[in-house]
Amino acid sequence: MTDTPGLKRKTNKDGTFREYWMARADLAKRGYRPSSVRLHYPDTVEGRQQLAARCQILQAEMLAWASHGGPKAPGFDGTIKSLSRLFQTNEDSPFLSMKWNSRVNIGKSLKVIENTVGPRQIGNLLGPDFKRWRASWELPAKEGEKHRPWRAKHAIDVVRQIIAYGVTLGFEDCFRADAILSKIRFKTPPARKPVLTAEHVEAFRKTAHELGWHSMALATVLQFSLAMRQKDVIGEWEPVQSVEGGIRHKDTIWVNGVVWTDIDSDLVLRKKHTKTGFEVEHDLNLHPMVIEEIGCVPLEKRVGPIILAETTGEPFKHRNFTQRWRLIANKAGIPSNVLNMDARAGAITEAYNLGASETDVMKAAGHLNRQTSARYNRGTIEQTSRVAAVRMTKRKVNKE
């Protein structure tokens, strides 16, 4: 079949056959990918012509690759795993320019991908493959446990990222896979619904003080009253190579948390949000809970980070803070499905419930657009009831 170079047929059990284009064995051994491509064309005159054209194109690409000495990027053998490794190590990869915690989170998804589908050849992938992967990544870790939709979403998002990176390297397989992925839409996992309410915060404050964890009370009040993210209040420990300056713990440095100098003499707190870089201003005189909690801190201790763990005298580690928060929340009677992270959503929802404008909520939360603030809005009955009341009032006026 000189007009269909590389064409191979494999017979199915029912007597039908399936067709493949196969790369030369010596070039496949040297690393040429795809080593095979499944061909789907009807057994008609037009279908045979299309098949022949496809085989000729694939053959020409293979021979061009061979004439130029092989792959453009050392280490790429056409598999998902090899592309993942290039994504993590190439100097031009966007992965290396990401913030450290983003690399950690993406690294978790890359581990899932490599361990489950790493050997798969990118050139052989079809839409059903990606859909099957996502479904399998969502399955519970153990029988009887909950499904993991967010794990699956994050993993498939990272698949899109590494395939897109392969496109920038000129890998033909990735162009094809990227085109397929662009046509697939996966259902977004349901958003969280729980919110931390003012009543929850009051109960938490009381319990935290009773247990001697005054810093936890202050941190939670700042999060809820000012709609701040946890890391913008307690800060985070960032890996660092140098050993000079700052608050250090082993090979990390404390950054991004609120410090006493963020509050001026008029009790106005100014803080740049870590995620968006948007600076917000809060008049603490308008937040009684914050004023009460700050009042519990002696003047001589109002230096450096505002939130310090009572046990160490240093800023909290994220895990220690969330674990301690959960223990206090349980004793305070806060439902187990309400998490510390829900403080920000609780603040934004309360603002919407009370009729605050979208623009004002956006400014208070440090968001760059109103759509982002709206996603944190978990209110329903209060807001729909207010809309209903306005509509009924208008109808009543029109009838009079």
C-alpha positions as MATLAB code, in Angstrom:
seq = 'MTDTPGLKRKTNKDGTFREYWMARADLAKRGYRPSSVRLHYPDTVEGRQQLAARCQILQAEMLAWASHGGPKAPGFDGTIKSLSRLFQTNEDSPFLSMKWNSRVNIGKSLKVIENTVGPRQIGNLLGPDFKRWRASWELPAKEGEKHRPWRAKHAIDVVRQIIAYGVTLGFEDCFRADAILSKIRFKTPPARKPVLTAEHVEAFRKTAHELGWHSMALATVLQFSLAMRQKDVIGEWEPVQSVEGGIRHKDTIWVNGVVWTDIDSDLVLRKKHTKTGFEVEHDLNLHPMVIEEIGCVPLEKRVGPIILAETTGEPFKHRNFTQRWRLIANKAGIPSNVLNMDARAGAITEAYNLGASETDVMKAAGHLNRQTSARYNRGTIEQTSRVAAVRMTKRKVNKE';
ca = [
       0.000    0.000    0.000;
       2.386    2.690   -1.272;
      -0.326    5.364   -1.070;
      -0.950    4.537    2.598;
       2.523    4.322    4.165;
       2.584    2.910    7.682;
      -0.987    1.548    7.523;
      -1.622   -1.555    9.630;
      -4.793   -3.524   10.202;
      -5.787   -5.509   13.286;
      -8.647   -7.967   13.170;
     -11.357   -7.864   15.833;
     -12.992  -10.987   17.263;
     -16.120  -10.434   15.211;
     -14.175  -10.423   11.952;
     -14.144   -6.665   11.470;
     -10.897   -4.791   11.536;
      -9.446   -1.597   12.940;
      -6.766    0.454   11.242;
      -3.677    2.200   12.569;
      -0.825    4.211   11.233;
       2.400    2.807   12.723;
       5.731    4.607   12.929;
       8.860    2.816   11.780;
      10.068    0.565   14.566;
      13.609    1.978   14.565;
      12.349    5.567   14.888;
       9.811    4.642   17.554;
      12.647    3.050   19.514;
      14.625    6.288   19.193;
      11.712    8.147   20.774;
       9.466    9.249   17.917;
       5.884    9.862   19.029;
       3.184    9.092   18.274;
       4.351    5.567   17.597;
       0.820    4.703   16.443;
      -2.377    6.553   15.564;
      -5.839    4.984   15.420;
      -7.532    5.852   12.119;
     -11.297    6.253   11.811;
     -12.441    6.555    8.201;
     -15.444    4.969    6.409;
     -14.876    2.137    3.956;
     -15.855    4.247    0.959;
     -13.937    5.725   -1.934;
     -13.878    9.124   -0.239;
     -13.009    7.551    3.116;
     -10.078    5.640    1.589;
      -8.774    8.845    0.038;
      -8.942   10.618    3.395;
      -7.185    7.703    5.078;
      -4.404    7.729    2.489;
      -3.904   11.473    2.917;
      -3.698   11.096    6.696;
      -1.132    8.300    6.431;
       1.007   10.355    4.072;
       0.951   13.351    6.435;
       1.891   11.203    9.445;
       4.661    9.535    7.470;
       6.045   12.888    6.312;
       6.057   14.237    9.890;
       7.932   11.160   11.066;
      10.548   11.415    8.326;
      10.979   15.150    8.981;
      11.553   14.373   12.639;
      14.167   11.769   11.730;
      15.973   14.112    9.330;
      16.343   16.755   12.043;
      17.891   14.370   14.508;
      14.986   13.586   16.805;
      12.885   15.313   19.437;
      13.222   19.020   20.204;
      13.043   18.543   23.960;
      15.189   15.894   25.657;
      13.156   13.616   27.847;
       9.874   13.757   25.923;
       8.758   10.328   24.750;
       5.167   11.203   23.973;
       3.769   10.174   27.340;
       1.815   12.230   29.841;
       4.486   11.564   32.469;
       7.363   12.827   30.339;
       5.434   16.013   29.489;
       4.647   16.475   33.195;
       8.349   16.269   34.040;
       9.243   18.829   31.364;
       6.512   21.106   32.724;
       8.075   20.897   36.185;
      11.722   21.292   35.182;
      12.109   23.318   31.967;
      13.389   26.823   32.594;
      10.736   28.352   30.325;
       7.857   26.502   31.983;
       5.187   28.679   33.631;
       5.292   26.243   36.549;
       8.605   27.659   37.795;
       7.316   31.241   37.820;
       4.276   30.407   39.946;
       4.052   31.263   43.625;
       5.417   28.499   45.823;
       2.053   27.431   47.256;
       0.549   27.251   43.754;
       3.403   24.933   42.776;
       2.657   22.784   45.812;
      -1.025   22.480   44.918;
      -0.356   21.793   41.232;
       2.328   19.318   42.262;
      -0.288   17.289   44.106;
      -2.395   17.045   40.960;
       0.664   16.178   38.858;
       1.390   13.302   41.229;
      -2.163   11.997   40.783;
      -1.856   12.301   36.998;
       1.536   10.603   36.770;
       0.548    7.754   39.074;
      -2.688    6.974   37.236;
      -2.241    7.853   33.546;
       1.445    8.720   33.256;
       2.297    6.004   30.683;
      -0.472    7.023   28.265;
       0.628    8.256   24.843;
      -0.726   11.753   24.231;
      -1.070   11.105   20.513;
      -3.557    8.296   21.156;
      -5.875   10.180   23.484;
      -9.507   10.878   22.628;
     -12.298   12.756   24.381;
     -13.637    9.654   26.186;
     -10.186    9.136   27.734;
     -10.218   12.554   29.414;
     -13.793   12.054   30.603;
     -12.939    8.641   32.029;
      -9.891   10.026   33.822;
     -11.883   12.755   35.486;
     -14.555   10.294   36.610;
     -11.927    7.982   38.120;
     -10.166   10.819   39.959;
     -13.441   11.748   41.592;
     -13.985    8.320   43.146;
     -13.624    7.949   46.937;
     -10.225    6.975   48.305;
     -11.885    4.079   50.122;
     -15.231    2.365   49.911;
     -17.837    4.190   51.946;
     -16.015    7.531   51.863;
     -17.154   10.646   49.998;
     -16.485   11.359   46.341;
     -13.735   13.887   45.570;
     -15.065   16.224   42.858;
     -12.590   19.015   43.588;
      -9.643   16.619   43.365;
     -10.893   15.599   39.925;
     -11.457   19.182   38.815;
      -7.994   20.303   39.870;
      -6.382   17.303   38.155;
      -8.128   17.828   34.818;
      -7.298   21.551   34.998;
      -3.635   20.617   35.344;
      -3.913   18.207   32.409;
      -5.084   21.176   30.336;
      -2.093   23.187   31.579;
       0.573   20.637   30.702;
      -0.986   19.889   27.318;
      -1.041   23.623   26.589;
       2.628   23.797   27.572;
       3.339   20.964   25.140;
       1.722   23.068   22.422;
       4.214   25.871   23.127;
       7.012   23.335   22.609;
       5.607   22.441   19.198;
       4.659   18.848   20.002;
       2.168   17.706   17.372;
       0.520   15.280   19.799;
      -0.258   18.164   22.127;
      -1.848   20.267   19.386;
      -4.270   17.434   18.767;
      -4.980   16.780   22.468;
      -5.404   20.499   23.135;
      -7.977   20.751   20.328;
      -9.912   17.829   21.809;
      -9.835   19.260   25.332;
     -11.055   22.622   24.064;
     -14.314   20.936   23.015;
     -14.952   19.285   26.391;
     -16.811   20.995   29.231;
     -16.839   19.340   32.625;
     -19.441   20.047   35.267;
     -18.105   22.321   38.002;
     -18.362   20.817   41.511;
     -21.027   22.440   43.686;
     -19.886   25.486   45.633;
     -19.744   25.424   49.411;
     -22.912   26.563   51.149;
     -22.012   26.838   54.885;
     -21.282   30.277   56.310;
     -19.841   31.459   59.587;
     -22.412   33.766   61.176;
     -22.111   36.556   63.733;
     -23.688   34.207   66.284;
     -21.007   31.604   65.536;
     -18.274   34.202   65.991;
     -19.653   35.342   69.347;
     -19.776   31.746   70.577;
     -16.271   31.095   69.284;
     -14.872   34.223   70.962;
     -16.320   33.285   74.308;
     -15.037   29.713   74.147;
     -11.588   30.718   72.891;
     -11.097   33.120   75.796;
     -12.305   30.531   78.291;
      -9.682   28.116   76.935;
      -6.935   30.741   76.955;
      -6.650   31.013   73.169;
      -7.136   34.774   72.926;
      -5.242   34.972   69.626;
      -7.760   32.624   68.000;
     -10.603   34.908   69.035;
      -8.875   37.977   67.596;
      -7.972   36.199   64.347;
     -11.523   34.948   63.780;
     -13.037   38.342   64.516;
     -10.671   40.004   62.017;
     -11.544   37.421   59.371;
     -15.289   37.777   59.867;
     -15.586   41.507   60.551;
     -13.231   42.579   57.747;
     -13.973   39.758   55.258;
     -10.300   38.789   55.201;
      -8.719   35.559   54.056;
      -7.075   33.429   56.706;
      -3.570   33.938   55.289;
      -4.054   37.719   55.179;
      -4.721   37.621   58.920;
      -2.353   34.986   60.308;
       0.158   35.130   57.432;
       1.957   32.183   55.871;
       5.369   30.534   56.060;
       7.110   30.797   52.715;
      10.169   28.744   51.703;
      13.291   30.847   51.468;
      16.937   30.214   50.643;
      18.627   33.116   52.461;
      19.019   33.223   56.244;
      18.898   36.955   56.937;
      16.104   39.122   58.341;
      12.448   38.534   59.082;
      10.746   35.966   61.292;
      12.319   32.617   60.442;
      11.584   28.999   61.169;
      14.057   26.533   59.698;
      13.993   27.213   55.921;
      10.840   29.369   55.903;
      10.025   33.019   56.504;
       6.749   34.484   57.779;
       5.022   36.812   55.298;
       1.710   38.454   54.387;
       0.011   38.478   57.798;
      -1.467   41.557   59.437;
       0.932   43.483   61.700;
       0.307   46.158   64.299;
       1.765   48.892   62.088;
      -1.076   48.211   59.622;
      -3.316   50.022   62.128;
      -2.814   53.787   62.388;
      -3.512   56.104   65.323;
      -7.105   56.621   64.124;
      -7.683   52.872   64.211;
      -7.849   52.557   60.441;
      -6.409   49.277   59.199;
      -4.814   49.283   55.761;
      -3.874   45.936   54.287;
      -2.942   44.794   50.802;
      -4.674   41.505   50.012;
      -2.127   38.847   49.103;
      -4.078   37.203   46.300;
      -5.166   40.296   44.371;
      -2.712   42.963   45.517;
      -5.752   45.157   46.204;
      -5.313   47.408   49.250;
      -8.342   47.838   51.493;
      -9.027   50.251   54.323;
     -11.197   49.425   57.335;
     -12.229   51.848   60.058;
     -12.023   49.579   63.074;
     -14.139   52.007   65.106;
     -17.086   50.648   63.127;
     -16.347   47.060   64.176;
     -17.099   46.651   67.913;
     -15.929   43.018   68.067;
     -12.522   43.986   66.652;
     -12.147   46.885   69.095;
     -13.048   44.605   72.014;
     -10.533   41.956   70.980;
      -7.731   44.461   70.378;
      -8.465   45.884   73.797;
      -7.520   42.508   75.294;
      -3.957   42.867   74.007;
      -1.625   44.839   76.337;
      -0.027   47.914   74.749;
       3.496   46.588   75.245;
       2.642   43.505   73.149;
       1.344   45.431   70.143;
       4.514   44.925   68.123;
       5.049   42.832   64.984;
       2.488   40.233   63.891;
      -0.940   40.746   65.446;
      -1.714   37.023   65.670;
       0.775   34.984   67.681;
       0.269   31.477   69.038;
       0.154   31.389   72.836;
       2.260   28.212   72.930;
       5.192   29.434   70.803;
       4.992   33.223   70.764;
       5.348   32.997   66.964;
       2.842   33.218   64.084;
       0.724   30.114   63.560;
       1.458   27.443   61.000;
      -1.620   26.946   58.792;
      -2.258   23.370   59.913;
      -1.874   24.202   63.616;
      -4.257   27.135   63.288;
      -6.998   25.176   61.518;
      -6.710   22.257   63.915;
      -6.897   24.541   66.947;
      -9.810   26.440   65.388;
     -11.765   23.230   64.876;
     -11.253   22.138   68.479;
     -12.549   25.471   69.781;
     -15.417   25.512   67.273;
     -16.540   22.062   68.401;
     -16.629   23.169   72.037;
     -18.500   26.324   70.992;
     -21.201   24.255   69.298;
     -20.404   25.404   65.768;
     -21.568   22.771   63.225;
     -18.788   20.542   61.903;
     -19.514   21.508   58.303;
     -18.746   25.169   59.064;
     -15.032   25.790   58.601;
     -12.718   28.680   59.358;
     -12.537   29.408   55.638;
     -16.288   30.167   55.731;
     -15.675   33.347   57.752;
     -15.027   35.367   54.597;
     -18.131   33.992   52.872;
     -20.114   34.687   56.050;
     -19.029   38.320   56.069;
     -19.837   38.840   52.398;
     -23.183   37.044   52.673;
     -24.176   39.125   55.696;
     -23.331   42.304   53.784;
     -25.501   41.270   50.852;
     -28.310   40.200   53.187;
     -28.325   43.657   54.746;
     -28.557   45.346   51.365;
     -24.980   46.497   50.793;
     -24.222   47.386   47.167;
     -22.159   45.056   45.014;
     -19.481   47.695   44.532;
     -19.136   48.327   48.271;
     -18.946   44.604   49.025;
     -16.268   44.232   46.361;
     -14.194   47.018   47.936;
     -14.584   45.652   51.447;
     -13.566   42.146   50.403;
     -10.586   43.304   48.354;
     -11.888   41.795   45.116;
     -11.045   43.182   41.701;
     -14.549   42.663   40.299;
     -18.107   42.222   41.542;
     -18.472   38.772   40.015;
     -15.868   37.371   42.399;
     -17.659   38.857   45.411;
     -20.932   37.414   44.168;
     -19.450   33.904   44.211;
     -18.901   34.264   47.951;
     -22.525   35.273   48.441;
     -24.255   32.273   50.004;
     -27.419   34.040   51.076;
     -30.797   32.960   49.743;
     -33.957   33.556   51.722;
     -33.060   37.005   53.066;
     -32.138   38.330   49.652;
     -34.991   36.705   47.727;
     -37.425   37.903   50.398;
     -36.153   41.463   50.042;
     -36.642   41.266   46.266;
     -40.149   39.892   46.761;
     -41.026   42.710   49.170;
     -39.854   45.344   46.690;
     -41.895   43.758   43.919;
     -45.038   43.512   46.028;
     -44.667   47.125   47.175;
     -44.368   48.274   43.581;
     -47.484   46.332   42.555;
     -49.431   47.790   45.450;
     -48.445   51.326   44.435;
     -49.456   50.667   40.839;
     -52.923   49.500   41.898;
     -53.648   52.557   43.993;
];
